[in-house]
């Protein structure tokens, strides 16, 4: 039996905005692990300031271990030796002699983390530390399940930044995530890349991709590069720009889900020192059908809400949020690991590793603007291939009744297909929040034809739709469904 085609409501390509009523898109934040957070804190002498952290949390199924690679300052004169009282009474003044490094921690359960003595890098006369590389800035690490080379199972991209010696991009390889090769400089290009440099294998294009960052027109923006061998990379090209000074994209790990690229964009707020959010960093969700152009799912809505309060008495994550790619749990749900800082970006703060539980597909939902009225969603033209049509939905207000009905149209502006009206449809509850939409005639009677689906609902938030359907063309102009694309 073939799997049903599934479409997330954050994918604007499947919606007809001319034929929608009383809906808005809302992010569904993952549930923070309040019981266990924070999972890992700054508690080693060389962890002088973890800062943004840029976490890369990976689960190695073969070894049954969680691995976390994180960026930190192993030398920072203005932070080292200061007390919380001193940090609260003056501003942080970073100097050019800070040393950015890469460290490693691991866990068997994803909760309790151990910082191994790797005996790899000497720090102030001792190698009894968990440092992997000195002078490594914004390192991104991936577990390459595509590669057949055993000595290159793990791969990293980093910015080597040594005071007085310049900075350059480099890569390294490892058979086990612990023992790494020497850093190999990029033969071409040297972007600023002073942020999280996140590599991944792209199944759609059959190449490696790298999300990084540059500066342009006075603001930060995300870039995309490609590589066939992980050593030679294409020139970085802009793929996402924020919203002025107030919402710049600082970094953006990306993961692939349901044939879409989903980004976890850290958004820094500048431009107004009197604003309550000034110099803080939120995490927002982005999406792309093609990696050359990302867009915000719900601009201004945090994916991982910052904690309450301010430095130094606020929650551990009240100031800045930097996420890792999500990790799949044994039960199919996702864990979203992130570094949370308790102060403003350019001031004193302490940073900790934390996690939040994310339900698959429940990333962003179309919800009613006005809860007492019906809402309407209309899809683009779909091709019908069978009898199944299901909606992933949940009550907005659990104390109130819900309503869900569906209607099929050949063209959205015309009357519904006979036998497929709202009145004739019924919605049956299934497992895991899915609801089956059915008509007496059966949707399989429309197999081989095309049309659009209208969903009318009340007191529901809808995350996704799936069924024996496939998209058969996007809206072309003014909401009209053309018979032939390009006509």
N, C-alpha and C positions, 0 to 999 in steps of 0.2 A: 504494500500500500504506500503510495507516494505521500510525502509530508504535505500538509496544507501550506499554502502561501500565506505569509504573515506580513502585515504592514503596521508600523508604529505610527501613532498619530503625530509624532514630532516630524515625520517625513512629509513635508509640505507638498511633495509631488503628487501624492495620492488624493489631495483634497481640492475641492472646487470652492474658492473663497467667495465667489459670486452667489453661491447657493448654501450659505451657512448663516445660522441665526443664533444669537444669544450664547456664544461660546468664547472662551479664551483658553490659552494654553497655560498650564501651571506645572511647574517642576514638582516631582515627588521626591523629597529628600530621603536618602537612606537613613536608617535608624542607628544613631550612635550607640556604641557598646558602652553604655554608661557604667555598667558593673566593672569593666576591666580597664577602661581608658583612664589616664594615658598608659599605654603599653610599655613604652621605653622613654626614659628621660636622660638629660645630660648629667651623667654621674661619673665620668672618667676625667682624669686630669687633662688629657689632650682634647677633650670635647669642650673647648673654651667657649665656643659659640656655634651651635648647629645652624642657626639662622634659618634659611629657607628649607634646608634639608634635601629637597628634590628627591623624594623617596622612590626607589625602584623595588617593589615587593613582588617576588616571584615564588611560585610554588613548584618545586622540583618533584614531580610525581615518582620518578625512579628512586630518588633518595628519600622521599617522604619528608621533606624539610622545606620550610619557608626561608627565603633568603631576602635580606634587606640591604641594599646598597644606598648609602646616604652621604651627602656632601656636608662638610663642616669646616670651621676655621680651627686649625690646630695651633695657630699663633695669631693673637689679636691683642696687642698691648693695651688698648683702651678698655677691653673687657676683663682681661685676666686680673685676678686679685681684687676686683671691685665687689663690694657687698650689695645686696638688694637695696639697702638704704641709700647708698651712694648712687646707684643706678636710677633710683626714683627721684633724686634731687638735681640731676643734670642731664644734658643730652649726650648721646653717644657720638663720639668723633672717630670714625674709622680712619685708619692710616693706610698708606700704600704698602706697608710692610706686613699686612695680614697674609697668612698662608692658607689657601683653600685646599682641602684634601678630600679623599674618598675613604669611607670606613664601611665595615661590614658587620652585620649581626644576623643571627639565625634563630629559628624557633621550630619546635616540633608540632605545636598546637596553634600557632598563629597568635598566641596571647603572651606567653612567657618568652622573652628574648634574651639571648646570650651573646655577649661580645667576646669572641674568642681571642686568645693571644696568638696571633698569626705568625709572629716572629719573622715578619717580612720587611717592615719599614722601621728604621730607627728614629725614635722621637726622644730627644734630650737624653741620649745615652742608653736607651733601652728599646728593644724590639718587642717587649711584652705588651702589645697593644693590638687593636683590631683595624689598624690603618692598612689600606691596600696601596694607595698612591698618595704622595705629596704633590702639591701644585696642580691638582686636578679639579677643574671648575665645572659644575653643572653636569656631572657625569650621568649618562643614561646607559642602562644595562638591559640586555634581552637574553632570554633562553631560546636558542634557535633550534626549534624542532624540525625545521626544514633541512638544515645542513647535514650532510653525511660525513663531514670531517670531524672525527672524534676530538681533535685538539682545538676545535672552534665551536664547541657546543654552546658556550657563553660568549657574548660579544659586547663590547662597550664602545661608546663614543664620548670623548671628553674634550675640554678646552684646557690645554697645558698653559699655565700662566705663572711665569717665574719673574719676579721683580728684577729689572735690569737686563733681562734676556728676551723680552717680548712674549707674545702669546701665539699659539697655533693649535689647530684642530688635530686630534689624533684618535687612533683606535687601538684596541687590544683584544686578545682572544684567550679563552680558558677552556680546558676540558671538563672542569668540575665546579667552576664558580669561585674557587679559592686560589688556585695557582694560575697566575696571569702572565702572559707574555710581556715583553717590553712594549712601551707605547710606540706606535708607528705613525709618524706625521702624515697628514693628508698631502698627497702630491699636488693637488690643485685647491685653490680657494682658501680663504681664511676669514670667514664671517666673524663678527663680534661674538655671537653665540655665548653671551655671558649669562646663561640661564640653563634650564633643564634641556639637555640635548637627548631626545628620546628616539632610539631606533626601533624598527619593527619590520617583520617580513610581511609583504603584501601579496596575498594569494591571488588577487584579481589581476595584478600586473606582472607577478612573478619576479619581483625585485625587492631590494631593501629600501626602506624609506626612513627619513629622519626629519622629525619636527624640531626646529630650533627657533632662534630669535635674532632679530636685527633691530636697529633703530632707523627710522625714516621720518622725515618731516617733524622731528622733535618728539616722537612717541615710539613706544615699543610695538613690535608686531611679530607674528609667527611666520616662519618660513618652512618650506618643504624642499628636501633634496632627495635624489634617487641614486642607487648604486647597484651594480650587478655583483660586485665582489667584496663589498664592505670596506674597500680601501679607496677606490676612486669614486668621488661623489660629484653629482651635478651641482651647478651653481644654485645657491638657495634662492627660492622665489617666494614672494609674499603669498600667504594662503589665508590669513585672517588678520584684520585690523580691528582694534577696539572702537570705543565711542568717545574720541577726544581724550583730553588729559584725565578726565574723571574716571574713565574705565578703559585702561590700557591692558593689553594681554601680556602678562609677565612670563608665563610658561604654559604649555599645554600638552600633557601626555594624551595619547590617543589609543583607542582600542576599537576592534572591528566587531560589530554586532548586527546580525540580521541584514547583512549586505550593506551596512552603513558604517561610516567612520564616525565615532563619537569621541568628542574631546572634553577634557577636564581642565578648563582654562582658569588659571589663577589671574584675577583681575585686580590691579592695583589702582587705588583712587588718589589722584593728585589734583592740582588745579585750584584748590580752595582750602587754605589752612584753617579756616573757621568751621569747616564742615565736620560733623561728628565722625564720619568715616574716613577722613583724610589720612592718607598713608597707611591704611589698612588694606588687606588683601582678601577678597572673596573668591570662591570657586564657583564658576558657572558652567553649564552644559552647552556644548556646541555640537553641530552635526554637519556631515557632508555626504553627498552621494559620490562625488569624485574628490580626491584629496587636494586638488588645486584650489578649491574654494570652500572654506568652512563658513558657517553662519551660527549665530546664537539661537538656541532653542527658545528661550524666554529671557530676553535682555533684562538685566537687573535683578533677576531672581536667583538667590544663592542655591547651589546644589547641596553644599555642606554648610549649613548656617554656622557662623562664628558663635563662640560661647559668649556668656554675659560678662560685663565688667570691663575694667581697664587695668593696665599695668600699674602696680605689681600684684594687685589683689584679685584680678579677674580670673575667669576660667583659663585653663591651660591653652585653649584655642580661641581666645577672644580677639586676637589681633590679626593673624595671618593664617591662610589655609593653602597648602600645596599638596596635591593628590598624586597617588601612584595609579597605574593601570589596575583595574579590579582583578581580584583573584577568585576563581570559581571554587565554591565549597562542595563537599561531598554530596550535599542534598540538592545541588543545582543552583542554590542562591549565590549571590556575589558578596564578597567582602571588599569594601573600598578603604584602603589604607591611606593615611594622609599625615603630613607633618603639620601640627598646630602650634602657632606661636602666641605668646600671651602679651605681646606689645606691638607697637607700630613698626612698620617695615624698616625705616631708617633710624630707629631708636633702639634702646636696650630691650631685649626680650629673651626669654628662654623657650626652647622648642622641644616638643615631645612627639613621639609616634602614637597614632591612634587609629581606630578603625570604625566603620559603620556598615551595617548590613543592608544590602540593596537587593530588592526582589527583581528577578529577570523581567524585562519588558516594561516594568513599571517605572519608567524614567520620567515621562512627562505625559500629562493627561489633558484632554479637552474637557473643560468643565463649564457649567452654566455661569453666565455673568449675573443673572438674576434668578435666584433659586426657586422662586414661586412660578416661573414660566417654563414652557417647553423649550428645548433646544433642538437645533437641526444641524446635522453634518451631512454633506454630500460628497461622495467620492468622485474621482475622475472616471473616465470610461474604463470599464473592466470587461474582461472576457470571462464568461462563465464556462466552467469545465466539469461541474458536478453539483452535488446536492448540499455540500456543507458551507455554512456561513456562521462564524462565531465572533463574539465581541468580548474583549477583556475589560471588565468594568467593575465598579464598586460604588456603593452608596456614598454620597457626599455627607449626608446626615443619617446616621444609622437608625435614628428614632423615627424617621419619616419613610413612607412608602416610595418605591421607585417605579418608573415607567420606562419601557423600551419597546420600540416598534420599528419595523423596516419596510421600505418600499423600493421597488425596482422601476427604473425609467429607461427607455431607449435613449432619450435626450432629456436632460434635467428640466428643461423648460416645458416639456410636454406632459401629458397625462401619464400616470403609472401604467405599467403593463398589466393587462387583465389578469386577476388572480394573485397579484403581488402588491397589494396595497397595505397601508398601515393597519387597517381594520382586520385584514385577513392574517396578518403575521402574529406569531406568538414567540415569546422568549422563554427558554427553559434553562434553569440553572445547571451548570456542570461543575467539574472540579477545578480548583485553583483560580476561581474568579471568572472563568469563561462562561459565557451564556450563548446557547445555540438559538439562532433565528430561523424559524421555519414557516412555510406556507402550505396549505393543503395540497396544492399542485406539485410542490417539490421543486427546489431550485434546479435540480438536474434536468427538468423539462426545458430549461433555457440553455442547456449545454450547446456550445458552438456559436452562441450569439454574444453580443456585447450590450452593455448598458451601464448605468451608474446606480449606486445604492444610496438611498437616503436613510439616515438613522434619526429618528425622533425620540427624545428621551427627556426625563425629568429626574432631578436629584441623583444624577449619576456622573461619575468621572470616567472617561473612556481612554484607555491607554493604547489599545491595538485592535485590529480586526484581522481575522484569518479565515481561509476557506478554500474551496475549489474555484479560485478566482486568480486572475493575474492582470496587472495594470496593462492597459492597451492604448496608452497615449495620455499626454498631459494636456492641461488647459492651454489653449493657444492664444486666444485674445478675448478680452471682455467676458470671460467665463463660458464662451461658446464651445461646445464639443463638436469638433470637425470630424467628418467621416474619414478623411485621409490626412495624416500628418503632412503638413507642408501645403495643404490646399488653401 
